[in-house]
């Protein structure tokens, strides 16, 4: 998809490609190319650990292989990974901590960051609160769709993880 985006926030790197990632057992990604021209080519997708893989370390190995393949395909210069955080008023957030899910998600994010840094790609981990504040998944999706329609007239069909990756990029550009 091609987007015409003007007046991008100065903090967003304008020499690409730039990749924004919603990490997890189901990882969503968005790759922003040609940012410096303000006519941006956007690619996105996801990869999910197959359900037949049961042991976490094997899931992590599968994700790392997918991540390395993605990096080798798109060769991003800048990477923004969604980090983890506790939502103060969220029972789900605290349940994920007590079950260990939040820690496993942190391991995935750390592994992805380590690989990108080793490949000399500028890497930043951003807490969800930093890019979407208190927005719900539904509100984030609606804002992402509205922003993309305004920018390109296109209504993408994405899953929630790709939506978060695209929305994170739009937010970092000041367009969400």
C-alpha positions in Angstrom: 0.0 0.0 0.0 1.3 3.5 -0.8 0.7 6.3 1.6 1.3 10.0 1.3 2.3 11.2 4.8 3.4 14.8 5.3 4.5 16.5 8.5 5.9 13.4 10.1 7.0 13.9 13.7 10.7 14.8 13.9 11.4 12.0 16.3 10.4 9.4 13.7 13.4 8.3 11.6 13.1 9.4 8.0 15.7 7.1 6.6 14.2 3.7 6.3 13.0 1.1 6.2 11.4 1.3 9.6 9.7 -1.7 11.2 7.1 -1.6 14.0 6.4 -4.9 15.8 3.7 -6.2 18.1 5.6 -9.1 19.7 4.2 -12.3 21.0 3.4 -15.9 20.1 1.4 -14.3 17.4 3.6 -11.5 16.2 2.3 -8.7 14.0 4.6 -6.4 12.0 4.6 -3.4 9.7 7.4 -2.2 7.5 7.5 1.4 6.4 9.7 2.0 3.3 10.7 5.3 1.6 9.8 7.4 4.7 12.2 10.1 3.5 10.1 10.7 0.4 6.8 11.1 2.3 5.3 8.6 -0.2 5.6 5.6 2.0 5.2 2.0 0.9 3.7 0.0 3.8 3.9 -3.8 4.1 2.5 -5.8 7.0 1.8 -9.3 8.1 2.1 -11.7 11.0 3.6 -15.0 12.0 2.1 -17.4 14.6 3.6 -20.3 16.5 1.9 -23.5 15.3 -0.4 -25.0 17.9 1.5 -28.3 17.6 4.5 -26.7 19.4 3.9 -27.1 23.1 7.1 -26.3 24.9 7.9 -22.6 25.3 11.6 -22.8 24.4 10.6 -24.5 21.2 8.0 -21.8 20.5 10.8 -19.2 21.1 13.1 -21.0 18.7 10.3 -21.0 16.1 9.7 -17.3 16.6 13.4 -16.4 16.4 13.7 -18.2 13.1 10.7 -16.3 11.8 12.1 -13.0 13.1 15.5 -13.5 11.5 13.8 -14.4 8.2 11.7 -11.2 8.4 14.7 -9.0 9.1 16.7 -10.6 6.3 13.8 -10.0 3.9 13.0 -6.3 4.8 16.4 -5.2 6.1 15.1 -2.4 8.4 17.4 0.2 9.7 15.1 1.1 12.6 13.0 -1.2 14.7 10.3 -0.4 17.3 9.2 -3.3 19.4 6.1 -3.1 21.6 7.3 -3.7 25.1 5.3 -4.9 28.1 3.8 -3.1 31.0 1.2 -3.6 33.7 -2.1 -1.7 33.2 -3.1 -0.4 36.6 -6.8 -1.1 36.4 -6.6 -4.3 34.3 -7.4 -7.6 36.0 -6.1 -9.3 32.7 -2.8 -7.6 33.1 -2.3 -8.8 36.6 -3.5 -12.3 35.7 -0.9 -12.5 32.9 1.8 -11.7 35.4 0.7 -14.4 37.9 0.4 -17.0 35.1 3.9 -16.1 33.8 2.6 -15.0 30.3 3.9 -11.5 30.8 7.4 -12.8 31.5 7.3 -15.1 28.5 6.3 -12.2 26.3 9.2 -10.2 27.8 11.5 -13.1 26.8 10.3 -12.9 23.2 10.7 -9.1 23.1 14.2 -9.4 24.5 15.2 -12.1 22.0 13.9 -10.0 19.1 15.7 -6.9 20.4 19.0 -8.8 20.9 18.9 -10.2 17.4 18.2 -6.8 15.8 20.9 -5.1 17.9 23.4 -7.8 16.9 22.6 -7.1 13.3 23.3 -3.4 14.0 19.8 -2.3 13.5 18.7 0.7 15.6 16.2 -0.9 18.1 13.9 0.7 20.6 11.4 -1.0 22.9 8.3 1.1 23.5 5.6 0.4 26.2 2.1 0.3 24.9 1.2 3.3 27.1 3.8 5.4 25.3 2.2 5.0 21.9 -1.5 4.3 22.5 -2.1 5.6 26.0 -5.2 3.9 27.4 -6.8 3.1 24.1 -8.6 -0.3 23.8 -7.9 -2.7 21.0 -11.2 -1.6 19.4 -10.4 2.1 19.6 -6.9 1.5 18.3 -8.2 -0.4 15.3 -10.8 2.3 14.5 -8.2 5.0 14.7 -5.8 3.0 12.5 -8.5 2.4 9.9 -9.6 6.1 9.9 -6.0 7.3 9.6 -5.2 4.9 6.7 -8.5 5.8 4.9 -7.6 9.5 5.2 -4.0 8.9 4.0 -4.7 6.4 1.2 -8.4 5.7 0.8 -7.6 2.1 1.6 -9.2 0.0 4.3 -6.8 -2.8 5.2 -7.9 -6.2 6.5 -5.6 -7.1 9.3 -5.7 -9.1 12.5 -5.3 -7.4 15.9 -1.5 -7.9 16.0 -0.8 -6.4 12.6 -3.2 -3.6 13.5 -1.2 -2.8 16.6 2.0 -2.8 14.5 0.5 -0.5 11.9 -1.1 1.7 14.6 2.2 2.0 16.5 3.9 3.3 13.3 1.2 5.8 12.7 1.3 6.9 16.3 5.1 7.3 16.2 4.6 9.5 13.1 2.0 11.6 14.9 -0.8 10.3 12.6 -2.9 8.1 14.9 
